[in-house]
Amino acid sequence: MEVLTLTIGLYLALIYKGQWSTAETSNQINTNNFKASQRPWIGPIVKPGESPLKMGDVGYPSTWVINFKNFGNSPALQVRCTLD
């Protein structure tokens, strides 16, 4: 009787360990998905028929005007833009 109880106990411990591992993996996946869905997503706004390049007169510089919008659910803080 004691051996049967020990065997059942070990079997249940293995099942619970597997369930715990699956729950941890699921929790990690949900955490990563939540972070990705809540982060700010910055992208350029392109208006139809409007060019971002403004050509200057002869001897004057041309300019680029690019507007950005936050498409994410959280505010975009400390945004930096660079051109290479």
C-alpha positions, 0 to 999 in steps of 0.5 A: 500500500505504501509503494502504491501511494508513493508511486501515485505521489511521484506520478502526480508530482511529475504531472504538476511539474509539467503543468507548472512549466507550461504555465510559465511558458504561457505567461512568458508568451503573454508578457512578450505579446503585451509588451509588443502591443503596448509599445509606441509604434512611430511611422511617417505620415504620407498624405496622398499627392503631397511630396515630402521634398520641397525644391528650392530656387536656384542657389537655395537649398531644398528641404525635406519635410517628414511628419511622424505619428505615434500609431501605438497605444503608449506615448513615444517619449525621448524620440530621436531621428537620425539620417545616415 
